[in-house]
């Protein structure tokens, strides 16, 4: 797969997710969520889910784990995804097709 496949898969996943997502909780997750809700003083579990996703995403980027998975599946890295060009395209080995839609600021 390629950088273009990744872009298509990200767009499809975002469309499929929509604005809401239902999650089934096991007992451990429910208890952890309840403790976090109490600790952070929020009655909105959605806020904690958003924080959790942001935290997980940031950790995966910082540790390079996301690059490992992207390289395995799409033969590209997160930096290549952000720039919209592969390393080969950046170094002039290939000619890129301009696409500013995938530029994302972390």
C-alpha positions as CSV (number, residue, x, y, z in Angstrom):
1,X,0.0,0.0,0.0
2,X,1.1,3.6,-0.4
3,X,0.7,7.1,1.0
4,X,-2.4,7.6,-1.3
5,X,-3.9,4.4,0.2
6,X,-3.3,5.7,3.7
7,X,-5.0,9.0,2.8
8,X,-8.0,7.2,1.3
9,X,-8.2,4.9,4.4
10,X,-8.0,7.9,6.8
11,X,-10.8,9.7,4.9
12,X,-13.0,6.6,4.8
13,X,-12.5,5.9,8.5
14,X,-13.3,9.5,9.4
15,X,-16.4,9.4,7.3
16,X,-17.4,6.0,8.9
17,X,-16.9,7.3,12.4
18,X,-18.9,10.4,11.9
19,X,-19.3,12.7,14.9
20,X,-20.3,10.0,17.5
21,X,-18.9,6.7,18.5
22,X,-20.5,4.1,20.8
23,X,-18.2,2.2,23.0
24,X,-19.0,-0.9,25.1
25,X,-17.3,-0.8,28.4
26,X,-16.1,-3.7,30.4
27,X,-16.1,-3.5,34.2
28,X,-12.5,-2.4,34.5
29,X,-12.8,0.3,31.9
30,X,-16.1,1.5,33.5
31,X,-14.4,1.8,36.9
32,X,-11.4,3.6,35.5
33,X,-13.6,6.0,33.6
34,X,-15.6,6.6,36.8
35,X,-12.4,7.4,38.8
36,X,-11.2,9.7,36.1
37,X,-14.6,11.5,36.0
38,X,-14.5,12.0,39.7
39,X,-10.8,13.1,39.7
40,X,-11.3,15.6,36.9
41,X,-14.8,16.7,38.1
42,X,-16.6,16.1,34.9
43,X,-20.0,14.5,34.2
44,X,-19.1,14.3,30.5
45,X,-17.4,11.0,29.7
46,X,-17.0,12.1,26.1
47,X,-14.5,14.7,27.3
48,X,-12.4,12.0,28.9
49,X,-12.6,9.8,25.8
50,X,-11.4,12.8,23.7
51,X,-8.5,13.3,26.1
52,X,-7.7,9.6,26.0
53,X,-7.6,9.5,22.2
54,X,-5.4,12.6,22.1
55,X,-3.1,11.1,24.7
56,X,-2.8,7.8,23.0
57,X,-2.2,9.5,19.6
58,X,0.5,11.7,21.0
59,X,2.2,8.8,22.8
60,X,2.2,6.7,19.6
61,X,3.7,9.6,17.6
62,X,6.4,10.3,20.2
63,X,7.5,6.7,20.6
64,X,7.5,6.1,16.9
65,X,5.0,3.2,17.3
66,X,2.7,4.8,14.7
67,X,5.5,4.9,12.2
68,X,6.2,1.2,12.7
69,X,2.5,0.4,11.9
70,X,2.3,2.8,9.0
71,X,5.5,1.5,7.5
72,X,4.3,-2.0,7.9
73,X,0.9,-1.4,6.3
74,X,1.4,1.6,4.0
75,X,5.2,1.8,3.5
76,X,5.3,5.4,4.8
77,X,5.7,7.3,8.1
78,X,3.6,9.9,9.9
79,X,6.0,12.6,8.8
80,X,5.5,11.5,5.2
81,X,1.8,11.6,5.7
82,X,1.9,15.1,7.1
83,X,4.0,16.4,4.3
84,X,2.0,14.6,1.6
85,X,5.2,13.2,0.1
86,X,7.3,10.1,0.6
87,X,11.0,10.4,1.5
88,X,11.8,9.4,-2.1
89,X,9.7,12.2,-3.4
90,X,11.3,14.7,-0.9
91,X,14.8,13.7,-2.2
92,X,13.8,14.0,-5.8
93,X,13.7,10.3,-6.6
94,X,10.0,10.5,-7.5
95,X,7.7,13.3,-8.6
96,X,5.0,14.1,-6.0
97,X,1.4,14.9,-6.8
98,X,0.3,18.0,-4.9
99,X,-2.3,17.4,-2.2
100,X,-2.7,19.9,0.6
101,X,-5.7,18.0,2.1
102,X,-3.6,15.7,4.2
103,X,-1.5,18.4,5.8
104,X,-2.2,18.2,9.5
105,X,-0.5,20.1,12.4
106,X,0.3,17.9,15.4
